[in-house]
Amino acid sequence: MDDGLEREPLVTETWAATRIGTIYEVRLKDGRIKYNVRVVDEGREKPFVDKFFKHEHQARHFLYDKLIKTQEVRN
């Protein structure tokens, strides 16, 4: 932003986005069942994580151990 004005920051606030992770059971047209992990920011429709798994335990592991625990370590 260069509008010719001189700015000096006094306070900066950072908000963490609320993320919603959901595991879906998906029935395919050929009868197979897959498990879909989707994670979206609250208020948005398009997921930034959209991954399919063959088994439910794989989807749970991905959501809890890879996404949630990794995010906790970063904070």
mmCIF file as gemmi writes it, N, C-alpha and C atoms, coordinates in Angstrom:
data_model
loop_
_atom_site.group_PDB
_atom_site.id
_atom_site.type_symbol
_atom_site.label_atom_id
_atom_site.label_alt_id
_atom_site.label_comp_id
_atom_site.label_asym_id
_atom_site.label_entity_id
_atom_site.label_seq_id
_atom_site.pdbx_PDB_ins_code
_atom_site.Cartn_x
_atom_site.Cartn_y
_atom_site.Cartn_z
_atom_site.occupancy
_atom_site.B_iso_or_equiv
_atom_site.pdbx_formal_charge
_atom_site.auth_seq_id
_atom_site.auth_asym_id
_atom_site.pdbx_PDB_model_num
ATOM 1 N N . MET Axp A 1 ? 0.862 -1.159 0 1 0 ? 1 A 1
ATOM 2 C CA . MET Axp A 1 ? 0 0 0 1 0 ? 1 A 1
ATOM 3 C C . MET Axp A 1 ? 0.91 1.224 0 1 0 ? 1 A 1
ATOM 4 N N . ASP Axp A 2 ? 1.016 1.88 -1.125 1 0 ? 2 A 1
ATOM 5 C CA . ASP Axp A 2 ? 1.837 3.079 -1.206 1 0 ? 2 A 1
ATOM 6 C C . ASP Axp A 2 ? 0.973 4.228 -1.701 1 0 ? 2 A 1
ATOM 7 N N . ASP Axp A 3 ? 0.392 4.955 -0.743 1 0 ? 3 A 1
ATOM 8 C CA . ASP Axp A 3 ? -0.452 6.084 -1.106 1 0 ? 3 A 1
ATOM 9 C C . ASP Axp A 3 ? 0.218 7.413 -0.776 1 0 ? 3 A 1
ATOM 10 N N . GLY Axp A 4 ? 1.543 7.355 -0.492 1 0 ? 4 A 1
ATOM 11 C CA . GLY Axp A 4 ? 2.283 8.57 -0.223 1 0 ? 4 A 1
ATOM 12 C C . GLY Axp A 4 ? 2.229 9.026 1.222 1 0 ? 4 A 1
ATOM 13 N N . LEU Axp A 5 ? 1.502 8.317 2.068 1 0 ? 5 A 1
ATOM 14 C CA . LEU Axp A 5 ? 1.406 8.687 3.476 1 0 ? 5 A 1
ATOM 15 C C . LEU Axp A 5 ? 2.434 7.902 4.29 1 0 ? 5 A 1
ATOM 16 N N . GLU Axp A 6 ? 2.941 8.517 5.324 1 0 ? 6 A 1
ATOM 17 C CA . GLU Axp A 6 ? 3.906 7.847 6.197 1 0 ? 6 A 1
ATOM 18 C C . GLU Axp A 6 ? 3.153 7.174 7.335 1 0 ? 6 A 1
ATOM 19 N N . ARG Axp A 7 ? 3.404 5.878 7.504 1 0 ? 7 A 1
ATOM 20 C CA . ARG Axp A 7 ? 2.716 5.104 8.544 1 0 ? 7 A 1
ATOM 21 C C . ARG Axp A 7 ? 3.744 4.451 9.458 1 0 ? 7 A 1
ATOM 22 N N . GLU Axp A 8 ? 3.446 4.449 10.751 1 0 ? 8 A 1
ATOM 23 C CA . GLU Axp A 8 ? 4.264 3.747 11.729 1 0 ? 8 A 1
ATOM 24 C C . GLU Axp A 8 ? 3.348 2.837 12.529 1 0 ? 8 A 1
ATOM 25 N N . PRO Axp A 9 ? 3.586 1.52 12.487 1 0 ? 9 A 1
ATOM 26 C CA . PRO Axp A 9 ? 2.693 0.601 13.193 1 0 ? 9 A 1
ATOM 27 C C . PRO Axp A 9 ? 2.779 0.788 14.705 1 0 ? 9 A 1
ATOM 28 N N . LEU Axp A 10 ? 1.643 0.824 15.344 1 0 ? 10 A 1
ATOM 29 C CA . LEU Axp A 10 ? 1.559 0.926 16.796 1 0 ? 10 A 1
ATOM 30 C C . LEU Axp A 10 ? 1.148 -0.403 17.419 1 0 ? 10 A 1
ATOM 31 N N . VAL Axp A 11 ? 0.14 -1.042 16.836 1 0 ? 11 A 1
ATOM 32 C CA . VAL Axp A 11 ? -0.372 -2.314 17.346 1 0 ? 11 A 1
ATOM 33 C C . VAL Axp A 11 ? -0.724 -3.181 16.156 1 0 ? 11 A 1
ATOM 34 N N . THR Axp A 12 ? -0.391 -4.459 16.248 1 0 ? 12 A 1
ATOM 35 C CA . THR Axp A 12 ? -0.783 -5.424 15.228 1 0 ? 12 A 1
ATOM 36 C C . THR Axp A 12 ? -1.457 -6.588 15.924 1 0 ? 12 A 1
ATOM 37 N N . GLU Axp A 13 ? -2.625 -6.972 15.447 1 0 ? 13 A 1
ATOM 38 C CA . GLU Axp A 13 ? -3.36 -8.107 15.996 1 0 ? 13 A 1
ATOM 39 C C . GLU Axp A 13 ? -3.462 -9.19 14.929 1 0 ? 13 A 1
ATOM 40 N N . THR Axp A 14 ? -3.35 -10.424 15.354 1 0 ? 14 A 1
ATOM 41 C CA . THR Axp A 14 ? -3.475 -11.547 14.437 1 0 ? 14 A 1
ATOM 42 C C . THR Axp A 14 ? -4.582 -12.46 14.942 1 0 ? 14 A 1
ATOM 43 N N . TRP Axp A 15 ? -5.493 -12.815 14.062 1 0 ? 15 A 1
ATOM 44 C CA . TRP Axp A 15 ? -6.588 -13.719 14.411 1 0 ? 15 A 1
ATOM 45 C C . TRP Axp A 15 ? -6.325 -15.077 13.785 1 0 ? 15 A 1
ATOM 46 N N . ALA Axp A 16 ? -6.573 -16.097 14.558 1 0 ? 16 A 1
ATOM 47 C CA . ALA Axp A 16 ? -6.498 -17.459 14.029 1 0 ? 16 A 1
ATOM 48 C C . ALA Axp A 16 ? -7.849 -17.797 13.423 1 0 ? 16 A 1
ATOM 49 N N . ALA Axp A 17 ? -7.827 -18.338 12.224 1 0 ? 17 A 1
ATOM 50 C CA . ALA Axp A 17 ? -9.076 -18.736 11.568 1 0 ? 17 A 1
ATOM 51 C C . ALA Axp A 17 ? -9.62 -19.994 12.243 1 0 ? 17 A 1
ATOM 52 N N . THR Axp A 18 ? -10.916 -20.037 12.449 1 0 ? 18 A 1
ATOM 53 C CA . THR Axp A 18 ? -11.552 -21.242 12.962 1 0 ? 18 A 1
ATOM 54 C C . THR Axp A 18 ? -11.675 -22.218 11.805 1 0 ? 18 A 1
ATOM 55 N N . ARG Axp A 19 ? -11.13 -23.406 12.009 1 0 ? 19 A 1
ATOM 56 C CA . ARG Axp A 19 ? -11.165 -24.427 10.963 1 0 ? 19 A 1
ATOM 57 C C . ARG Axp A 19 ? -12.079 -25.559 11.395 1 0 ? 19 A 1
ATOM 58 N N . ILE Axp A 20 ? -12.798 -26.081 10.43 1 0 ? 20 A 1
ATOM 59 C CA . ILE Axp A 20 ? -13.749 -27.155 10.693 1 0 ? 20 A 1
ATOM 60 C C . ILE Axp A 20 ? -13.343 -28.364 9.87 1 0 ? 20 A 1
ATOM 61 N N . GLY Axp A 21 ? -13.012 -29.462 10.566 1 0 ? 21 A 1
ATOM 62 C CA . GLY Axp A 21 ? -12.63 -30.698 9.888 1 0 ? 21 A 1
ATOM 63 C C . GLY Axp A 21 ? -13.747 -31.71 10.007 1 0 ? 21 A 1
ATOM 64 N N . THR Axp A 22 ? -14.109 -32.322 8.881 1 0 ? 22 A 1
ATOM 65 C CA . THR Axp A 22 ? -15.198 -33.297 8.86 1 0 ? 22 A 1
ATOM 66 C C . THR Axp A 22 ? -14.749 -34.529 8.098 1 0 ? 22 A 1
ATOM 67 N N . ILE Axp A 23 ? -15.098 -35.693 8.63 1 0 ? 23 A 1
ATOM 68 C CA . ILE Axp A 23 ? -14.871 -36.949 7.914 1 0 ? 23 A 1
ATOM 69 C C . ILE Axp A 23 ? -16.218 -37.422 7.407 1 0 ? 23 A 1
ATOM 70 N N . TYR Axp A 24 ? -16.313 -37.633 6.106 1 0 ? 24 A 1
ATOM 71 C CA . TYR Axp A 24 ? -17.549 -38.102 5.466 1 0 ? 24 A 1
ATOM 72 C C . TYR Axp A 24 ? -17.389 -39.55 5.026 1 0 ? 24 A 1
ATOM 73 N N . GLU Axp A 25 ? -18.464 -40.324 5.158 1 0 ? 25 A 1
ATOM 74 C CA . GLU Axp A 25 ? -18.514 -41.639 4.535 1 0 ? 25 A 1
ATOM 75 C C . GLU Axp A 25 ? -19.168 -41.427 3.175 1 0 ? 25 A 1
ATOM 76 N N . VAL Axp A 26 ? -18.475 -41.8 2.124 1 0 ? 26 A 1
ATOM 77 C CA . VAL Axp A 26 ? -18.938 -41.548 0.754 1 0 ? 26 A 1
ATOM 78 C C . VAL Axp A 26 ? -19.226 -42.871 0.066 1 0 ? 26 A 1
ATOM 79 N N . ARG Axp A 27 ? -20.446 -43.034 -0.426 1 0 ? 27 A 1
ATOM 80 C CA . ARG Axp A 27 ? -20.802 -44.225 -1.196 1 0 ? 27 A 1
ATOM 81 C C . ARG Axp A 27 ? -20.65 -43.905 -2.685 1 0 ? 27 A 1
ATOM 82 N N . LEU Axp A 28 ? -19.762 -44.632 -3.325 1 0 ? 28 A 1
ATOM 83 C CA . LEU Axp A 28 ? -19.523 -44.425 -4.748 1 0 ? 28 A 1
ATOM 84 C C . LEU Axp A 28 ? -20.596 -45.123 -5.571 1 0 ? 28 A 1
ATOM 85 N N . LYS Axp A 29 ? -20.697 -44.763 -6.831 1 0 ? 29 A 1
ATOM 86 C CA . LYS Axp A 29 ? -21.739 -45.318 -7.703 1 0 ? 29 A 1
ATOM 87 C C . LYS Axp A 29 ? -21.612 -46.825 -7.867 1 0 ? 29 A 1
ATOM 88 N N . ASP Axp A 30 ? -20.383 -47.352 -7.764 1 0 ? 30 A 1
ATOM 89 C CA . ASP Axp A 30 ? -20.184 -48.796 -7.918 1 0 ? 30 A 1
ATOM 90 C C . ASP Axp A 30 ? -20.355 -49.558 -6.597 1 0 ? 30 A 1
ATOM 91 N N . GLY Axp A 31 ? -20.797 -48.855 -5.535 1 0 ? 31 A 1
ATOM 92 C CA . GLY Axp A 31 ? -21.077 -49.505 -4.267 1 0 ? 31 A 1
ATOM 93 C C . GLY Axp A 31 ? -19.941 -49.453 -3.251 1 0 ? 31 A 1
ATOM 94 N N . ARG Axp A 32 ? -18.75 -49.084 -3.683 1 0 ? 32 A 1
ATOM 95 C CA . ARG Axp A 32 ? -17.636 -48.982 -2.74 1 0 ? 32 A 1
ATOM 96 C C . ARG Axp A 32 ? -17.856 -47.825 -1.776 1 0 ? 32 A 1
ATOM 97 N N . ILE Axp A 33 ? -17.23 -47.925 -0.62 1 0 ? 33 A 1
ATOM 98 C CA . ILE Axp A 33 ? -17.295 -46.856 0.374 1 0 ? 33 A 1
ATOM 99 C C . ILE Axp A 33 ? -15.899 -46.281 0.562 1 0 ? 33 A 1
ATOM 100 N N . LYS Axp A 34 ? -15.82 -44.97 0.534 1 0 ? 34 A 1
ATOM 101 C CA . LYS Axp A 34 ? -14.562 -44.256 0.788 1 0 ? 34 A 1
ATOM 102 C C . LYS Axp A 34 ? -14.813 -43.273 1.924 1 0 ? 34 A 1
ATOM 103 N N . TYR Axp A 35 ? -13.743 -42.769 2.505 1 0 ? 35 A 1
ATOM 104 C CA . TYR Axp A 35 ? -13.831 -41.809 3.597 1 0 ? 35 A 1
ATOM 105 C C . TYR Axp A 35 ? -13.114 -40.538 3.167 1 0 ? 35 A 1
ATOM 106 N N . ASN Axp A 36 ? -13.824 -39.437 3.257 1 0 ? 36 A 1
ATOM 107 C CA . ASN Axp A 36 ? -13.349 -38.154 2.762 1 0 ? 36 A 1
ATOM 108 C C . ASN Axp A 36 ? -13.116 -37.198 3.922 1 0 ? 36 A 1
ATOM 109 N N . VAL Axp A 37 ? -11.89 -36.672 4.017 1 0 ? 37 A 1
ATOM 110 C CA . VAL Axp A 37 ? -11.568 -35.668 5.024 1 0 ? 37 A 1
ATOM 111 C C . VAL Axp A 37 ? -11.58 -34.311 4.338 1 0 ? 37 A 1
ATOM 112 N N . ARG Axp A 38 ? -12.395 -33.409 4.871 1 0 ? 38 A 1
ATOM 113 C CA . ARG Axp A 38 ? -12.457 -32.033 4.354 1 0 ? 38 A 1
ATOM 114 C C . ARG Axp A 38 ? -12.247 -31.069 5.507 1 0 ? 38 A 1
ATOM 115 N N . VAL Axp A 39 ? -11.404 -30.09 5.28 1 0 ? 39 A 1
ATOM 116 C CA . VAL Axp A 39 ? -11.164 -29.051 6.273 1 0 ? 39 A 1
ATOM 117 C C . VAL Axp A 39 ? -11.401 -27.71 5.594 1 0 ? 39 A 1
ATOM 118 N N . VAL Axp A 40 ? -12.266 -26.895 6.195 1 0 ? 40 A 1
ATOM 119 C CA . VAL Axp A 40 ? -12.582 -25.571 5.652 1 0 ? 40 A 1
ATOM 120 C C . VAL Axp A 40 ? -12.416 -24.526 6.743 1 0 ? 40 A 1
ATOM 121 N N . ASP Axp A 41 ? -12.113 -23.31 6.331 1 0 ? 41 A 1
ATOM 122 C CA . ASP Axp A 41 ? -12.148 -22.187 7.259 1 0 ? 41 A 1
ATOM 123 C C . ASP Axp A 41 ? -13.609 -21.817 7.469 1 0 ? 41 A 1
ATOM 124 N N . GLU Axp A 42 ? -13.963 -21.474 8.7 1 0 ? 42 A 1
ATOM 125 C CA . GLU Axp A 42 ? -15.338 -21.096 9.011 1 0 ? 42 A 1
ATOM 126 C C . GLU Axp A 42 ? -15.783 -19.956 8.099 1 0 ? 42 A 1
ATOM 127 N N . GLY Axp A 43 ? -16.95 -20.105 7.505 1 0 ? 43 A 1
ATOM 128 C CA . GLY Axp A 43 ? -17.487 -19.079 6.628 1 0 ? 43 A 1
ATOM 129 C C . GLY Axp A 43 ? -17.108 -19.236 5.172 1 0 ? 43 A 1
ATOM 130 N N . ARG Axp A 44 ? -16.322 -20.248 4.847 1 0 ? 44 A 1
ATOM 131 C CA . ARG Axp A 44 ? -15.929 -20.483 3.459 1 0 ? 44 A 1
ATOM 132 C C . ARG Axp A 44 ? -16.485 -21.815 3.011 1 0 ? 44 A 1
ATOM 133 N N . GLU Axp A 45 ? -16.689 -21.958 1.729 1 0 ? 45 A 1
ATOM 134 C CA . GLU Axp A 45 ? -17.234 -23.207 1.205 1 0 ? 45 A 1
ATOM 135 C C . GLU Axp A 45 ? -16.16 -24.138 0.671 1 0 ? 45 A 1
ATOM 136 N N . LYS Axp A 46 ? -15.165 -23.584 0.011 1 0 ? 46 A 1
ATOM 137 C CA . LYS Axp A 46 ? -14.148 -24.412 -0.633 1 0 ? 46 A 1
ATOM 138 C C . LYS Axp A 46 ? -13.15 -24.93 0.401 1 0 ? 46 A 1
ATOM 139 N N . PRO Axp A 47 ? -12.989 -26.264 0.49 1 0 ? 47 A 1
ATOM 140 C CA . PRO Axp A 47 ? -12.053 -26.817 1.467 1 0 ? 47 A 1
ATOM 141 C C . PRO Axp A 47 ? -10.606 -26.601 1.035 1 0 ? 47 A 1
ATOM 142 N N . PHE Axp A 48 ? -9.714 -26.412 2.006 1 0 ? 48 A 1
ATOM 143 C CA . PHE Axp A 48 ? -8.308 -26.343 1.649 1 0 ? 48 A 1
ATOM 144 C C . PHE Axp A 48 ? -7.645 -27.705 1.846 1 0 ? 48 A 1
ATOM 145 N N . VAL Axp A 49 ? -8.347 -28.646 2.483 1 0 ? 49 A 1
ATOM 146 C CA . VAL Axp A 49 ? -7.951 -30.054 2.512 1 0 ? 49 A 1
ATOM 147 C C . VAL Axp A 49 ? -9.16 -30.855 2.045 1 0 ? 49 A 1
ATOM 148 N N . ASP Axp A 50 ? -8.944 -31.718 1.063 1 0 ? 50 A 1
ATOM 149 C CA . ASP Axp A 50 ? -10.014 -32.555 0.52 1 0 ? 50 A 1
ATOM 150 C C . ASP Axp A 50 ? -9.359 -33.86 0.071 1 0 ? 50 A 1
ATOM 151 N N . LYS Axp A 51 ? -9.311 -34.844 0.965 1 0 ? 51 A 1
ATOM 152 C CA . LYS Axp A 51 ? -8.541 -36.057 0.719 1 0 ? 51 A 1
ATOM 153 C C . LYS Axp A 51 ? -9.401 -37.291 0.981 1 0 ? 51 A 1
ATOM 154 N N . PHE Axp A 52 ? -9.267 -38.301 0.113 1 0 ? 52 A 1
ATOM 155 C CA . PHE Axp A 52 ? -10.026 -39.545 0.24 1 0 ? 52 A 1
ATOM 156 C C . PHE Axp A 52 ? -9.139 -40.667 0.772 1 0 ? 52 A 1
ATOM 157 N N . PHE Axp A 53 ? -9.781 -41.564 1.556 1 0 ? 53 A 1
ATOM 158 C CA . PHE Axp A 53 ? -9.09 -42.709 2.112 1 0 ? 53 A 1
ATOM 159 C C . PHE Axp A 53 ? -9.943 -43.96 1.93 1 0 ? 53 A 1
ATOM 160 N N . LYS Axp A 54 ? -9.285 -45.107 1.891 1 0 ? 54 A 1
ATOM 161 C CA . LYS Axp A 54 ? -9.984 -46.372 1.718 1 0 ? 54 A 1
ATOM 162 C C . LYS Axp A 54 ? -10.623 -46.844 3.027 1 0 ? 54 A 1
ATOM 163 N N . HIS Axp A 55 ? -9.977 -46.559 4.157 1 0 ? 55 A 1
ATOM 164 C CA . HIS Axp A 55 ? -10.46 -47.024 5.459 1 0 ? 55 A 1
ATOM 165 C C . HIS Axp A 55 ? -10.709 -45.841 6.387 1 0 ? 55 A 1
ATOM 166 N N . GLU Axp A 56 ? -11.707 -46.007 7.255 1 0 ? 56 A 1
ATOM 167 C CA . GLU Axp A 56 ? -12.059 -44.932 8.188 1 0 ? 56 A 1
ATOM 168 C C . GLU Axp A 56 ? -10.899 -44.595 9.125 1 0 ? 56 A 1
ATOM 169 N N . HIS Axp A 57 ? -10.184 -45.614 9.596 1 0 ? 57 A 1
ATOM 170 C CA . HIS Axp A 57 ? -9.085 -45.346 10.529 1 0 ? 57 A 1
ATOM 171 C C . HIS Axp A 57 ? -7.983 -44.506 9.875 1 0 ? 57 A 1
ATOM 172 N N . GLN Axp A 58 ? -7.798 -44.651 8.565 1 0 ? 58 A 1
ATOM 173 C CA . GLN Axp A 58 ? -6.816 -43.821 7.865 1 0 ? 58 A 1
ATOM 174 C C . GLN Axp A 58 ? -7.26 -42.356 7.854 1 0 ? 58 A 1
ATOM 175 N N . ALA Axp A 59 ? -8.535 -42.132 7.631 1 0 ? 59 A 1
ATOM 176 C CA . ALA Axp A 59 ? -9.072 -40.768 7.617 1 0 ? 59 A 1
ATOM 177 C C . ALA Axp A 59 ? -8.952 -40.137 8.999 1 0 ? 59 A 1
ATOM 178 N N . ARG Axp A 60 ? -9.29 -40.899 10.047 1 0 ? 60 A 1
ATOM 179 C CA . ARG Axp A 60 ? -9.178 -40.385 11.414 1 0 ? 60 A 1
ATOM 180 C C . ARG Axp A 60 ? -7.72 -40.071 11.759 1 0 ? 60 A 1
ATOM 181 N N . HIS Axp A 61 ? -6.821 -40.96 11.396 1 0 ? 61 A 1
ATOM 182 C CA . HIS Axp A 61 ? -5.399 -40.738 11.658 1 0 ? 61 A 1
ATOM 183 C C . HIS Axp A 61 ? -4.924 -39.452 10.967 1 0 ? 61 A 1
ATOM 184 N N . PHE Axp A 62 ? -5.305 -39.282 9.721 1 0 ? 62 A 1
ATOM 185 C CA . PHE Axp A 62 ? -4.899 -38.089 8.973 1 0 ? 62 A 1
ATOM 186 C C . PHE Axp A 62 ? -5.432 -36.825 9.64 1 0 ? 62 A 1
ATOM 187 N N . LEU Axp A 63 ? -6.718 -36.819 9.996 1 0 ? 63 A 1
ATOM 188 C CA . LEU Axp A 63 ? -7.322 -35.629 10.592 1 0 ? 63 A 1
ATOM 189 C C . LEU Axp A 63 ? -6.707 -35.319 11.961 1 0 ? 63 A 1
ATOM 190 N N . TYR Axp A 64 ? -6.645 -36.304 12.833 1 0 ? 64 A 1
ATOM 191 C CA . TYR Axp A 64 ? -6.203 -36.041 14.205 1 0 ? 64 A 1
ATOM 192 C C . TYR Axp A 64 ? -4.684 -35.977 14.344 1 0 ? 64 A 1
ATOM 193 N N . ASP Axp A 65 ? -3.97 -36.952 13.782 1 0 ? 65 A 1
ATOM 194 C CA . ASP Axp A 65 ? -2.528 -37.007 13.995 1 0 ? 65 A 1
ATOM 195 C C . ASP Axp A 65 ? -1.744 -36.097 13.059 1 0 ? 65 A 1
ATOM 196 N N . LYS Axp A 66 ? -2.188 -35.949 11.841 1 0 ? 66 A 1
ATOM 197 C CA . LYS Axp A 66 ? -1.442 -35.129 10.881 1 0 ? 66 A 1
ATOM 198 C C . LYS Axp A 66 ? -1.865 -33.668 10.909 1 0 ? 66 A 1
ATOM 199 N N . LEU Axp A 67 ? -3.159 -33.404 10.963 1 0 ? 67 A 1
ATOM 200 C CA . LEU Axp A 67 ? -3.62 -32.021 10.892 1 0 ? 67 A 1
ATOM 201 C C . LEU Axp A 67 ? -3.738 -31.352 12.26 1 0 ? 67 A 1
ATOM 202 N N . ILE Axp A 68 ? -4.458 -31.965 13.175 1 0 ? 68 A 1
ATOM 203 C CA . ILE Axp A 68 ? -4.716 -31.311 14.46 1 0 ? 68 A 1
ATOM 204 C C . ILE Axp A 68 ? -3.46 -31.265 15.322 1 0 ? 68 A 1
ATOM 205 N N . LYS Axp A 69 ? -2.766 -32.378 15.5 1 0 ? 69 A 1
ATOM 206 C CA . LYS Axp A 69 ? -1.565 -32.386 16.335 1 0 ? 69 A 1
ATOM 207 C C . LYS Axp A 69 ? -0.47 -31.504 15.754 1 0 ? 69 A 1
ATOM 208 N N . THR Axp A 70 ? -0.323 -31.484 14.447 1 0 ? 70 A 1
ATOM 209 C CA . THR Axp A 70 ? 0.672 -30.634 13.807 1 0 ? 70 A 1
ATOM 210 C C . THR Axp A 70 ? 0.353 -29.166 14.062 1 0 ? 70 A 1
ATOM 211 N N . GLN Axp A 71 ? -0.916 -28.8 14.007 1 0 ? 71 A 1
ATOM 212 C CA . GLN Axp A 71 ? -1.33 -27.405 14.266 1 0 ? 71 A 1
ATOM 213 C C . GLN Axp A 71 ? -1.065 -27.03 15.72 1 0 ? 71 A 1
ATOM 214 N N . GLU Axp A 72 ? -1.29 -27.962 16.656 1 0 ? 72 A 1
ATOM 215 C CA . GLU Axp A 72 ? -1.039 -27.681 18.073 1 0 ? 72 A 1
ATOM 216 C C . GLU Axp A 72 ? 0.442 -27.419 18.321 1 0 ? 72 A 1
ATOM 217 N N . VAL Axp A 73 ? 1.306 -28.155 17.638 1 0 ? 73 A 1
ATOM 218 C CA . VAL Axp A 73 ? 2.748 -27.977 17.807 1 0 ? 73 A 1
ATOM 219 C C . VAL Axp A 73 ? 3.171 -26.6 17.31 1 0 ? 73 A 1
ATOM 220 N N . ARG Axp A 74 ? 2.568 -26.129 16.219 1 0 ? 74 A 1
ATOM 221 C CA . ARG Axp A 74 ? 2.901 -24.808 15.668 1 0 ? 74 A 1
ATOM 222 C C . ARG Axp A 74 ? 2.513 -23.688 16.602 1 0 ? 74 A 1
ATOM 223 N N . ASN Axp A 75 ? 1.407 -23.861 17.33 1 0 ? 75 A 1
ATOM 224 C CA . ASN Axp A 75 ? 0.946 -22.8 18.237 1 0 ? 75 A 1
ATOM 225 C C . ASN Axp A 75 ? 1.762 -22.859 19.467 1 0 ? 75 A 1
